[in-house]
């Protein structure tokens, strides 16, 4: 089965966005800017959010074709949300 096109685009876009933030953080750090730490943090957030966004894209794209895939994608997003909430709460 070929992966859905929207899912691939979401993964590529999220990865490219995170990479650009990481590169900006490196350059800003070399320039001595205080914003470098924030750019690096946003890169980490983007890398963590990319799989969840791609799962939502999969659910949206597969809704009309296969509801079991959609249900599974939404369930995984739910598990990721709960795990993130627990991790932030325990922090």
Phi and psi restraints in degrees (range 20) as a CNS / XPLOR table:
assign (resid 1 and name C) (resid 2 and name N)
       (resid 2 and name CA) (resid 2 and name C) 1.0 -76.1 20.0 2
assign (resid 2 and name N) (resid 2 and name CA)
       (resid 2 and name C) (resid 3 and name N) 1.0 134.9 20.0 2
assign (resid 2 and name C) (resid 3 and name N)
       (resid 3 and name CA) (resid 3 and name C) 1.0 -63.9 20.0 2
assign (resid 3 and name N) (resid 3 and name CA)
       (resid 3 and name C) (resid 4 and name N) 1.0 145.8 20.0 2
assign (resid 3 and name C) (resid 4 and name N)
       (resid 4 and name CA) (resid 4 and name C) 1.0 -62.2 20.0 2
assign (resid 4 and name N) (resid 4 and name CA)
       (resid 4 and name C) (resid 5 and name N) 1.0 141.8 20.0 2
assign (resid 4 and name C) (resid 5 and name N)
       (resid 5 and name CA) (resid 5 and name C) 1.0 -63.9 20.0 2
assign (resid 5 and name N) (resid 5 and name CA)
       (resid 5 and name C) (resid 6 and name N) 1.0 -38.4 20.0 2
assign (resid 5 and name C) (resid 6 and name N)
       (resid 6 and name CA) (resid 6 and name C) 1.0 -65.8 20.0 2
assign (resid 6 and name N) (resid 6 and name CA)
       (resid 6 and name C) (resid 7 and name N) 1.0 -35.9 20.0 2
assign (resid 6 and name C) (resid 7 and name N)
       (resid 7 and name CA) (resid 7 and name C) 1.0 -64.3 20.0 2
assign (resid 7 and name N) (resid 7 and name CA)
       (resid 7 and name C) (resid 8 and name N) 1.0 -44.6 20.0 2
assign (resid 7 and name C) (resid 8 and name N)
       (resid 8 and name CA) (resid 8 and name C) 1.0 -62.3 20.0 2
assign (resid 8 and name N) (resid 8 and name CA)
       (resid 8 and name C) (resid 9 and name N) 1.0 -43.2 20.0 2
assign (resid 8 and name C) (resid 9 and name N)
       (resid 9 and name CA) (resid 9 and name C) 1.0 -63.2 20.0 2
assign (resid 9 and name N) (resid 9 and name CA)
       (resid 9 and name C) (resid 10 and name N) 1.0 -39.5 20.0 2
assign (resid 9 and name C) (resid 10 and name N)
       (resid 10 and name CA) (resid 10 and name C) 1.0 -65.5 20.0 2
assign (resid 10 and name N) (resid 10 and name CA)
       (resid 10 and name C) (resid 11 and name N) 1.0 -41.9 20.0 2
assign (resid 10 and name C) (resid 11 and name N)
       (resid 11 and name CA) (resid 11 and name C) 1.0 -64.6 20.0 2
assign (resid 11 and name N) (resid 11 and name CA)
       (resid 11 and name C) (resid 12 and name N) 1.0 -43.9 20.0 2
assign (resid 11 and name C) (resid 12 and name N)
       (resid 12 and name CA) (resid 12 and name C) 1.0 -65.6 20.0 2
assign (resid 12 and name N) (resid 12 and name CA)
       (resid 12 and name C) (resid 13 and name N) 1.0 -44.1 20.0 2
assign (resid 12 and name C) (resid 13 and name N)
       (resid 13 and name CA) (resid 13 and name C) 1.0 -64.6 20.0 2
assign (resid 13 and name N) (resid 13 and name CA)
       (resid 13 and name C) (resid 14 and name N) 1.0 -43.6 20.0 2
assign (resid 13 and name C) (resid 14 and name N)
       (resid 14 and name CA) (resid 14 and name C) 1.0 -63.6 20.0 2
assign (resid 14 and name N) (resid 14 and name CA)
       (resid 14 and name C) (resid 15 and name N) 1.0 -41.5 20.0 2
assign (resid 14 and name C) (resid 15 and name N)
       (resid 15 and name CA) (resid 15 and name C) 1.0 -66.6 20.0 2
assign (resid 15 and name N) (resid 15 and name CA)
       (resid 15 and name C) (resid 16 and name N) 1.0 -41.7 20.0 2
assign (resid 15 and name C) (resid 16 and name N)
       (resid 16 and name CA) (resid 16 and name C) 1.0 -65.7 20.0 2
assign (resid 16 and name N) (resid 16 and name CA)
       (resid 16 and name C) (resid 17 and name N) 1.0 -40.4 20.0 2
assign (resid 16 and name C) (resid 17 and name N)
       (resid 17 and name CA) (resid 17 and name C) 1.0 -64.2 20.0 2
assign (resid 17 and name N) (resid 17 and name CA)
       (resid 17 and name C) (resid 18 and name N) 1.0 -44.8 20.0 2
assign (resid 17 and name C) (resid 18 and name N)
       (resid 18 and name CA) (resid 18 and name C) 1.0 -64.0 20.0 2
assign (resid 18 and name N) (resid 18 and name CA)
       (resid 18 and name C) (resid 19 and name N) 1.0 -41.7 20.0 2
assign (resid 18 and name C) (resid 19 and name N)
       (resid 19 and name CA) (resid 19 and name C) 1.0 -61.7 20.0 2
assign (resid 19 and name N) (resid 19 and name CA)
       (resid 19 and name C) (resid 20 and name N) 1.0 -42.5 20.0 2
assign (resid 19 and name C) (resid 20 and name N)
       (resid 20 and name CA) (resid 20 and name C) 1.0 -64.4 20.0 2
assign (resid 20 and name N) (resid 20 and name CA)
       (resid 20 and name C) (resid 21 and name N) 1.0 -37.3 20.0 2
assign (resid 20 and name C) (resid 21 and name N)
       (resid 21 and name CA) (resid 21 and name C) 1.0 -66.8 20.0 2
assign (resid 21 and name N) (resid 21 and name CA)
       (resid 21 and name C) (resid 22 and name N) 1.0 -40.3 20.0 2
assign (resid 21 and name C) (resid 22 and name N)
       (resid 22 and name CA) (resid 22 and name C) 1.0 -64.6 20.0 2
assign (resid 22 and name N) (resid 22 and name CA)
       (resid 22 and name C) (resid 23 and name N) 1.0 -42.6 20.0 2
assign (resid 22 and name C) (resid 23 and name N)
       (resid 23 and name CA) (resid 23 and name C) 1.0 -64.9 20.0 2
assign (resid 23 and name N) (resid 23 and name CA)
       (resid 23 and name C) (resid 24 and name N) 1.0 -40.8 20.0 2
assign (resid 23 and name C) (resid 24 and name N)
       (resid 24 and name CA) (resid 24 and name C) 1.0 -62.4 20.0 2
assign (resid 24 and name N) (resid 24 and name CA)
       (resid 24 and name C) (resid 25 and name N) 1.0 -39.3 20.0 2
assign (resid 24 and name C) (resid 25 and name N)
       (resid 25 and name CA) (resid 25 and name C) 1.0 -63.7 20.0 2
assign (resid 25 and name N) (resid 25 and name CA)
       (resid 25 and name C) (resid 26 and name N) 1.0 -40.6 20.0 2
assign (resid 25 and name C) (resid 26 and name N)
       (resid 26 and name CA) (resid 26 and name C) 1.0 -64.7 20.0 2
assign (resid 26 and name N) (resid 26 and name CA)
       (resid 26 and name C) (resid 27 and name N) 1.0 -46.9 20.0 2
assign (resid 26 and name C) (resid 27 and name N)
       (resid 27 and name CA) (resid 27 and name C) 1.0 -63.9 20.0 2
assign (resid 27 and name N) (resid 27 and name CA)
       (resid 27 and name C) (resid 28 and name N) 1.0 -45.1 20.0 2
assign (resid 27 and name C) (resid 28 and name N)
       (resid 28 and name CA) (resid 28 and name C) 1.0 -63.2 20.0 2
assign (resid 28 and name N) (resid 28 and name CA)
       (resid 28 and name C) (resid 29 and name N) 1.0 -36.3 20.0 2
assign (resid 28 and name C) (resid 29 and name N)
       (resid 29 and name CA) (resid 29 and name C) 1.0 -65.8 20.0 2
assign (resid 29 and name N) (resid 29 and name CA)
       (resid 29 and name C) (resid 30 and name N) 1.0 -41.0 20.0 2
assign (resid 29 and name C) (resid 30 and name N)
       (resid 30 and name CA) (resid 30 and name C) 1.0 -65.7 20.0 2
assign (resid 30 and name N) (resid 30 and name CA)
       (resid 30 and name C) (resid 31 and name N) 1.0 -31.1 20.0 2
assign (resid 30 and name C) (resid 31 and name N)
       (resid 31 and name CA) (resid 31 and name C) 1.0 -82.0 20.0 2
assign (resid 31 and name N) (resid 31 and name CA)
       (resid 31 and name C) (resid 32 and name N) 1.0 -8.1 20.0 2
assign (resid 31 and name C) (resid 32 and name N)
       (resid 32 and name CA) (resid 32 and name C) 1.0 82.2 20.0 2
assign (resid 32 and name N) (resid 32 and name CA)
       (resid 32 and name C) (resid 33 and name N) 1.0 22.4 20.0 2
assign (resid 32 and name C) (resid 33 and name N)
       (resid 33 and name CA) (resid 33 and name C) 1.0 -82.3 20.0 2
assign (resid 33 and name N) (resid 33 and name CA)
       (resid 33 and name C) (resid 34 and name N) 1.0 147.2 20.0 2
assign (resid 33 and name C) (resid 34 and name N)
       (resid 34 and name CA) (resid 34 and name C) 1.0 -77.8 20.0 2
assign (resid 34 and name N) (resid 34 and name CA)
       (resid 34 and name C) (resid 35 and name N) 1.0 -14.8 20.0 2
assign (resid 34 and name C) (resid 35 and name N)
       (resid 35 and name CA) (resid 35 and name C) 1.0 -77.5 20.0 2
assign (resid 35 and name N) (resid 35 and name CA)
       (resid 35 and name C) (resid 36 and name N) 1.0 -12.6 20.0 2
assign (resid 35 and name C) (resid 36 and name N)
       (resid 36 and name CA) (resid 36 and name C) 1.0 -58.2 20.0 2
assign (resid 36 and name N) (resid 36 and name CA)
       (resid 36 and name C) (resid 37 and name N) 1.0 -41.3 20.0 2
assign (resid 36 and name C) (resid 37 and name N)
       (resid 37 and name CA) (resid 37 and name C) 1.0 -64.9 20.0 2
assign (resid 37 and name N) (resid 37 and name CA)
       (resid 37 and name C) (resid 38 and name N) 1.0 -39.2 20.0 2
assign (resid 37 and name C) (resid 38 and name N)
       (resid 38 and name CA) (resid 38 and name C) 1.0 -67.5 20.0 2
assign (resid 38 and name N) (resid 38 and name CA)
       (resid 38 and name C) (resid 39 and name N) 1.0 -40.4 20.0 2
assign (resid 38 and name C) (resid 39 and name N)
       (resid 39 and name CA) (resid 39 and name C) 1.0 -63.6 20.0 2
assign (resid 39 and name N) (resid 39 and name CA)
       (resid 39 and name C) (resid 40 and name N) 1.0 -40.0 20.0 2
assign (resid 39 and name C) (resid 40 and name N)
       (resid 40 and name CA) (resid 40 and name C) 1.0 -64.6 20.0 2
assign (resid 40 and name N) (resid 40 and name CA)
       (resid 40 and name C) (resid 41 and name N) 1.0 -40.6 20.0 2
assign (resid 40 and name C) (resid 41 and name N)
       (resid 41 and name CA) (resid 41 and name C) 1.0 -63.3 20.0 2
assign (resid 41 and name N) (resid 41 and name CA)
       (resid 41 and name C) (resid 42 and name N) 1.0 -43.3 20.0 2
assign (resid 41 and name C) (resid 42 and name N)
       (resid 42 and name CA) (resid 42 and name C) 1.0 -65.5 20.0 2
assign (resid 42 and name N) (resid 42 and name CA)
       (resid 42 and name C) (resid 43 and name N) 1.0 -31.8 20.0 2
assign (resid 42 and name C) (resid 43 and name N)
       (resid 43 and name CA) (resid 43 and name C) 1.0 -63.8 20.0 2
assign (resid 43 and name N) (resid 43 and name CA)
       (resid 43 and name C) (resid 44 and name N) 1.0 -40.9 20.0 2
assign (resid 43 and name C) (resid 44 and name N)
       (resid 44 and name CA) (resid 44 and name C) 1.0 -65.4 20.0 2
assign (resid 44 and name N) (resid 44 and name CA)
       (resid 44 and name C) (resid 45 and name N) 1.0 -42.6 20.0 2
assign (resid 44 and name C) (resid 45 and name N)
       (resid 45 and name CA) (resid 45 and name C) 1.0 -61.5 20.0 2
assign (resid 45 and name N) (resid 45 and name CA)
       (resid 45 and name C) (resid 46 and name N) 1.0 -41.6 20.0 2
assign (resid 45 and name C) (resid 46 and name N)
       (resid 46 and name CA) (resid 46 and name C) 1.0 -64.7 20.0 2
assign (resid 46 and name N) (resid 46 and name CA)
       (resid 46 and name C) (resid 47 and name N) 1.0 -40.4 20.0 2
assign (resid 46 and name C) (resid 47 and name N)
       (resid 47 and name CA) (resid 47 and name C) 1.0 -68.3 20.0 2
assign (resid 47 and name N) (resid 47 and name CA)
       (resid 47 and name C) (resid 48 and name N) 1.0 -34.5 20.0 2
assign (resid 47 and name C) (resid 48 and name N)
       (resid 48 and name CA) (resid 48 and name C) 1.0 -73.4 20.0 2
assign (resid 48 and name N) (resid 48 and name CA)
       (resid 48 and name C) (resid 49 and name N) 1.0 -36.9 20.0 2
assign (resid 48 and name C) (resid 49 and name N)
       (resid 49 and name CA) (resid 49 and name C) 1.0 -78.0 20.0 2
assign (resid 49 and name N) (resid 49 and name CA)
       (resid 49 and name C) (resid 50 and name N) 1.0 -21.4 20.0 2
assign (resid 49 and name C) (resid 50 and name N)
       (resid 50 and name CA) (resid 50 and name C) 1.0 -57.5 20.0 2
assign (resid 50 and name N) (resid 50 and name CA)
       (resid 50 and name C) (resid 51 and name N) 1.0 -47.7 20.0 2
assign (resid 50 and name C) (resid 51 and name N)
       (resid 51 and name CA) (resid 51 and name C) 1.0 -62.8 20.0 2
assign (resid 51 and name N) (resid 51 and name CA)
       (resid 51 and name C) (resid 52 and name N) 1.0 -38.1 20.0 2
assign (resid 51 and name C) (resid 52 and name N)
       (resid 52 and name CA) (resid 52 and name C) 1.0 -66.2 20.0 2
assign (resid 52 and name N) (resid 52 and name CA)
       (resid 52 and name C) (resid 53 and name N) 1.0 -41.2 20.0 2
assign (resid 52 and name C) (resid 53 and name N)
       (resid 53 and name CA) (resid 53 and name C) 1.0 -65.4 20.0 2
assign (resid 53 and name N) (resid 53 and name CA)
       (resid 53 and name C) (resid 54 and name N) 1.0 -39.3 20.0 2
assign (resid 53 and name C) (resid 54 and name N)
       (resid 54 and name CA) (resid 54 and name C) 1.0 -68.2 20.0 2
assign (resid 54 and name N) (resid 54 and name CA)
       (resid 54 and name C) (resid 55 and name N) 1.0 -32.4 20.0 2
assign (resid 54 and name C) (resid 55 and name N)
       (resid 55 and name CA) (resid 55 and name C) 1.0 -67.3 20.0 2
assign (resid 55 and name N) (resid 55 and name CA)
       (resid 55 and name C) (resid 56 and name N) 1.0 -38.2 20.0 2
assign (resid 55 and name C) (resid 56 and name N)
       (resid 56 and name CA) (resid 56 and name C) 1.0 -65.3 20.0 2
assign (resid 56 and name N) (resid 56 and name CA)
       (resid 56 and name C) (resid 57 and name N) 1.0 -39.8 20.0 2
assign (resid 56 and name C) (resid 57 and name N)
       (resid 57 and name CA) (resid 57 and name C) 1.0 -62.5 20.0 2
assign (resid 57 and name N) (resid 57 and name CA)
       (resid 57 and name C) (resid 58 and name N) 1.0 -40.7 20.0 2
assign (resid 57 and name C) (resid 58 and name N)
       (resid 58 and name CA) (resid 58 and name C) 1.0 -62.2 20.0 2
assign (resid 58 and name N) (resid 58 and name CA)
       (resid 58 and name C) (resid 59 and name N) 1.0 -44.6 20.0 2
assign (resid 58 and name C) (resid 59 and name N)
       (resid 59 and name CA) (resid 59 and name C) 1.0 -61.4 20.0 2
assign (resid 59 and name N) (resid 59 and name CA)
       (resid 59 and name C) (resid 60 and name N) 1.0 -43.4 20.0 2
assign (resid 59 and name C) (resid 60 and name N)
       (resid 60 and name CA) (resid 60 and name C) 1.0 -66.3 20.0 2
assign (resid 60 and name N) (resid 60 and name CA)
       (resid 60 and name C) (resid 61 and name N) 1.0 -39.7 20.0 2
assign (resid 60 and name C) (resid 61 and name N)
       (resid 61 and name CA) (resid 61 and name C) 1.0 -74.8 20.0 2
assign (resid 61 and name N) (resid 61 and name CA)
       (resid 61 and name C) (resid 62 and name N) 1.0 -33.6 20.0 2
assign (resid 61 and name C) (resid 62 and name N)
       (resid 62 and name CA) (resid 62 and name C) 1.0 -93.0 20.0 2
assign (resid 62 and name N) (resid 62 and name CA)
       (resid 62 and name C) (resid 63 and name N) 1.0 0.6 20.0 2
assign (resid 62 and name C) (resid 63 and name N)
       (resid 63 and name CA) (resid 63 and name C) 1.0 -54.4 20.0 2
assign (resid 63 and name N) (resid 63 and name CA)
       (resid 63 and name C) (resid 64 and name N) 1.0 -45.4 20.0 2
assign (resid 63 and name C) (resid 64 and name N)
       (resid 64 and name CA) (resid 64 and name C) 1.0 -81.2 20.0 2
assign (resid 64 and name N) (resid 64 and name CA)
       (resid 64 and name C) (resid 65 and name N) 1.0 -22.4 20.0 2
assign (resid 64 and name C) (resid 65 and name N)
       (resid 65 and name CA) (resid 65 and name C) 1.0 -90.9 20.0 2
assign (resid 65 and name N) (resid 65 and name CA)
       (resid 65 and name C) (resid 66 and name N) 1.0 -48.6 20.0 2
assign (resid 65 and name C) (resid 66 and name N)
       (resid 66 and name CA) (resid 66 and name C) 1.0 -148.6 20.0 2
assign (resid 66 and name N) (resid 66 and name CA)
       (resid 66 and name C) (resid 67 and name N) 1.0 104.4 20.0 2
assign (resid 66 and name C) (resid 67 and name N)
       (resid 67 and name CA) (resid 67 and name C) 1.0 -69.1 20.0 2
assign (resid 67 and name N) (resid 67 and name CA)
       (resid 67 and name C) (resid 68 and name N) 1.0 -24.4 20.0 2
assign (resid 67 and name C) (resid 68 and name N)
       (resid 68 and name CA) (resid 68 and name C) 1.0 -68.2 20.0 2
assign (resid 68 and name N) (resid 68 and name CA)
       (resid 68 and name C) (resid 69 and name N) 1.0 -37.8 20.0 2
assign (resid 68 and name C) (resid 69 and name N)
       (resid 69 and name CA) (resid 69 and name C) 1.0 -65.3 20.0 2
assign (resid 69 and name N) (resid 69 and name CA)
       (resid 69 and name C) (resid 70 and name N) 1.0 -41.0 20.0 2
assign (resid 69 and name C) (resid 70 and name N)
       (resid 70 and name CA) (resid 70 and name C) 1.0 -62.6 20.0 2
assign (resid 70 and name N) (resid 70 and name CA)
       (resid 70 and name C) (resid 71 and name N) 1.0 -44.6 20.0 2
assign (resid 70 and name C) (resid 71 and name N)
       (resid 71 and name CA) (resid 71 and name C) 1.0 -62.9 20.0 2
assign (resid 71 and name N) (resid 71 and name CA)
       (resid 71 and name C) (resid 72 and name N) 1.0 -42.6 20.0 2
assign (resid 71 and name C) (resid 72 and name N)
       (resid 72 and name CA) (resid 72 and name C) 1.0 -64.1 20.0 2
assign (resid 72 and name N) (resid 72 and name CA)
       (resid 72 and name C) (resid 73 and name N) 1.0 -43.0 20.0 2
assign (resid 72 and name C) (resid 73 and name N)
       (resid 73 and name CA) (resid 73 and name C) 1.0 -62.4 20.0 2
assign (resid 73 and name N) (resid 73 and name CA)
       (resid 73 and name C) (resid 74 and name N) 1.0 -42.9 20.0 2
assign (resid 73 and name C) (resid 74 and name N)
       (resid 74 and name CA) (resid 74 and name C) 1.0 -66.6 20.0 2
assign (resid 74 and name N) (resid 74 and name CA)
       (resid 74 and name C) (resid 75 and name N) 1.0 -37.7 20.0 2
assign (resid 74 and name C) (resid 75 and name N)
       (resid 75 and name CA) (resid 75 and name C) 1.0 -64.0 20.0 2
assign (resid 75 and name N) (resid 75 and name CA)
       (resid 75 and name C) (resid 76 and name N) 1.0 -41.1 20.0 2
assign (resid 75 and name C) (resid 76 and name N)
       (resid 76 and name CA) (resid 76 and name C) 1.0 -65.8 20.0 2
assign (resid 76 and name N) (resid 76 and name CA)
       (resid 76 and name C) (resid 77 and name N) 1.0 -40.3 20.0 2
assign (resid 76 and name C) (resid 77 and name N)
       (resid 77 and name CA) (resid 77 and name C) 1.0 -61.9 20.0 2
assign (resid 77 and name N) (resid 77 and name CA)
       (resid 77 and name C) (resid 78 and name N) 1.0 -39.4 20.0 2
assign (resid 77 and name C) (resid 78 and name N)
       (resid 78 and name CA) (resid 78 and name C) 1.0 -62.1 20.0 2
assign (resid 78 and name N) (resid 78 and name CA)
       (resid 78 and name C) (resid 79 and name N) 1.0 -44.0 20.0 2
assign (resid 78 and name C) (resid 79 and name N)
       (resid 79 and name CA) (resid 79 and name C) 1.0 -63.4 20.0 2
assign (resid 79 and name N) (resid 79 and name CA)
       (resid 79 and name C) (resid 80 and name N) 1.0 -43.3 20.0 2
assign (resid 79 and name C) (resid 80 and name N)
       (resid 80 and name CA) (resid 80 and name C) 1.0 -61.9 20.0 2
assign (resid 80 and name N) (resid 80 and name CA)
       (resid 80 and name C) (resid 81 and name N) 1.0 -38.6 20.0 2
assign (resid 80 and name C) (resid 81 and name N)
       (resid 81 and name CA) (resid 81 and name C) 1.0 -65.5 20.0 2
assign (resid 81 and name N) (resid 81 and name CA)
       (resid 81 and name C) (resid 82 and name N) 1.0 -45.2 20.0 2
assign (resid 81 and name C) (resid 82 and name N)
       (resid 82 and name CA) (resid 82 and name C) 1.0 -64.2 20.0 2
assign (resid 82 and name N) (resid 82 and name CA)
       (resid 82 and name C) (resid 83 and name N) 1.0 -42.8 20.0 2
assign (resid 82 and name C) (resid 83 and name N)
       (resid 83 and name CA) (resid 83 and name C) 1.0 -63.9 20.0 2
assign (resid 83 and name N) (resid 83 and name CA)
       (resid 83 and name C) (resid 84 and name N) 1.0 -39.4 20.0 2
assign (resid 83 and name C) (resid 84 and name N)
       (resid 84 and name CA) (resid 84 and name C) 1.0 -66.9 20.0 2
assign (resid 84 and name N) (resid 84 and name CA)
       (resid 84 and name C) (resid 85 and name N) 1.0 -41.7 20.0 2
assign (resid 84 and name C) (resid 85 and name N)
       (resid 85 and name CA) (resid 85 and name C) 1.0 -61.5 20.0 2
assign (resid 85 and name N) (resid 85 and name CA)
       (resid 85 and name C) (resid 86 and name N) 1.0 -42.5 20.0 2
assign (resid 85 and name C) (resid 86 and name N)
       (resid 86 and name CA) (resid 86 and name C) 1.0 -65.3 20.0 2
assign (resid 86 and name N) (resid 86 and name CA)
       (resid 86 and name C) (resid 87 and name N) 1.0 -43.4 20.0 2
assign (resid 86 and name C) (resid 87 and name N)
       (resid 87 and name CA) (resid 87 and name C) 1.0 -61.7 20.0 2
assign (resid 87 and name N) (resid 87 and name CA)
       (resid 87 and name C) (resid 88 and name N) 1.0 -41.6 20.0 2
assign (resid 87 and name C) (resid 88 and name N)
       (resid 88 and name CA) (resid 88 and name C) 1.0 -70.0 20.0 2
assign (resid 88 and name N) (resid 88 and name CA)
       (resid 88 and name C) (resid 89 and name N) 1.0 -34.7 20.0 2
assign (resid 88 and name C) (resid 89 and name N)
       (resid 89 and name CA) (resid 89 and name C) 1.0 -68.1 20.0 2
assign (resid 89 and name N) (resid 89 and name CA)
       (resid 89 and name C) (resid 90 and name N) 1.0 -39.7 20.0 2
assign (resid 89 and name C) (resid 90 and name N)
       (resid 90 and name CA) (resid 90 and name C) 1.0 -77.3 20.0 2
assign (resid 90 and name N) (resid 90 and name CA)
       (resid 90 and name C) (resid 91 and name N) 1.0 -14.0 20.0 2
